[in-house]
């Protein structure tokens, strides 16, 4: 769809808003380009974006002019234009209505209800894990302090050591999960044996450079139903989508009832059988 700015003599003057491109009677103004640019963009980026848009706009206008020369106006085209305009207006109004009416707060009860309804659609495609995972350089002087804090489940003390150079840790709270593939990028797969995961062991492994600490609290295996906490963002999207749908359905029915009551709607029984 081409974008054309048309300004008459009573609007902002071309001195204040200069023309940057023209194709026949259609003009592209500086203000049109300004809408494409974001604050903080470099001068070179702004110029590149503007030039690319100008070239695209010119080609669209040329195509439109050529089409007007070679395609005669018809009722079918007029109907398509009217239908497209109607669709745009409807979508814009729906978005305006949703923005004004939508409650985006999702309670724990909402999560639970939508989870029970849709949980069969959320089957895990790989194992997910809950627990603590740490990768500590053997050269670190506080190695013993870390292991002592680790055994005591002292998360705060472990986190302080994990902030030291070379250490990497993922200390998940209850209800938080990590995919096994993500953990593999953190700790080599040879140190994450499925049999050991399923026994929920608290253990340490080593190579020449690092000590690996693994403390599994829980796991869910591939092809099992996903825990609610793991898919909370997806569930929130489902809740919001359903609320949007209800807003539109309710308004549609209200408008229909209003149309009936005010005699705006008439259906004539003259259709051919």
HUTA-V28568 format. One record per backbone hydrogen bond with DSSP energy under -0.5 kcal/mol. CO is the residue of the C=O (numbers start at 0). NH is the residue of the N-H. If there is no record, write none. Layout:
co=CO nh=NH
co=CO nh=NH
This chain:
co=1 nh=3
co=3 nh=5
co=4 nh=26
co=7 nh=10
co=12 nh=16
co=17 nh=29
co=20 nh=27
co=22 nh=25
co=25 nh=22
co=26 nh=4
co=27 nh=19
co=27 nh=20
co=28 nh=31
co=28 nh=32
co=29 nh=33
co=30 nh=34
co=32 nh=35
co=32 nh=36
co=33 nh=36
co=37 nh=40
co=41 nh=45
co=42 nh=46
co=43 nh=47
co=44 nh=48
co=45 nh=49
co=46 nh=50
co=47 nh=51
co=48 nh=52
co=49 nh=53
co=50 nh=54
co=51 nh=55
co=52 nh=56
co=53 nh=57
co=54 nh=58
co=55 nh=59
co=56 nh=60
co=57 nh=61
co=58 nh=62
co=59 nh=63
co=60 nh=64
co=61 nh=65
co=62 nh=66
co=63 nh=67
co=64 nh=68
co=65 nh=69
co=66 nh=70
co=69 nh=71
co=73 nh=77
co=74 nh=78
co=75 nh=79
co=76 nh=80
co=77 nh=81
co=78 nh=82
co=79 nh=83
co=80 nh=84
co=81 nh=85
co=82 nh=86
co=83 nh=87
co=84 nh=88
co=85 nh=89
co=86 nh=90
co=87 nh=91
co=88 nh=92
co=89 nh=93
co=90 nh=94
co=91 nh=95
co=92 nh=96
co=93 nh=97
co=94 nh=98
co=95 nh=99
co=96 nh=100
co=97 nh=101
co=101 nh=103
co=104 nh=106
co=106 nh=110
co=107 nh=111
co=108 nh=112
co=109 nh=113
co=110 nh=114
co=111 nh=115
co=112 nh=116
co=113 nh=117
co=114 nh=118
co=117 nh=120
co=118 nh=121
co=120 nh=122
co=121 nh=225
co=123 nh=222
co=126 nh=179
co=127 nh=219
co=128 nh=177
co=129 nh=216
co=129 nh=217
co=130 nh=171
co=131 nh=214
co=132 nh=169
co=133 nh=212
co=134 nh=167
co=135 nh=210
co=136 nh=139
co=139 nh=142
co=141 nh=145
co=142 nh=146
co=143 nh=147
co=144 nh=148
co=145 nh=149
co=146 nh=150
co=147 nh=151
co=148 nh=153
co=149 nh=152
co=152 nh=154
co=153 nh=157
co=154 nh=158
co=155 nh=159
co=156 nh=160
co=157 nh=161
co=158 nh=162
co=159 nh=162
co=160 nh=163
co=163 nh=166
co=167 nh=134
co=169 nh=132
co=169 nh=171
co=172 nh=175
co=177 nh=128
co=178 nh=182
co=179 nh=183
co=180 nh=184
co=182 nh=185
co=182 nh=186
co=187 nh=190
co=188 nh=191
co=190 nh=192
co=192 nh=196
co=193 nh=197
co=194 nh=198
co=195 nh=200
co=196 nh=199
co=200 nh=202
co=200 nh=215
co=202 nh=213
co=204 nh=211
co=208 nh=137
co=209 nh=206
co=210 nh=135
co=210 nh=212
co=211 nh=204
co=212 nh=133
co=213 nh=202
co=214 nh=131
co=217 nh=129
co=219 nh=127
co=220 nh=223
co=223 nh=123
co=226 nh=229
co=226 nh=230
co=227 nh=230
co=228 nh=231
co=230 nh=234
co=231 nh=235
co=232 nh=236
co=233 nh=237
co=234 nh=238
co=235 nh=239
co=236 nh=240
co=237 nh=241
co=238 nh=242
co=239 nh=243
co=240 nh=244
co=241 nh=245
co=242 nh=246
co=243 nh=247
co=244 nh=248
co=245 nh=249
co=246 nh=250
co=247 nh=251
co=248 nh=252
co=249 nh=253
co=250 nh=254
co=251 nh=255
co=252 nh=256
co=253 nh=257
co=254 nh=258
co=255 nh=259
co=256 nh=260
co=257 nh=261
co=258 nh=263
co=258 nh=264
co=259 nh=262
co=267 nh=269
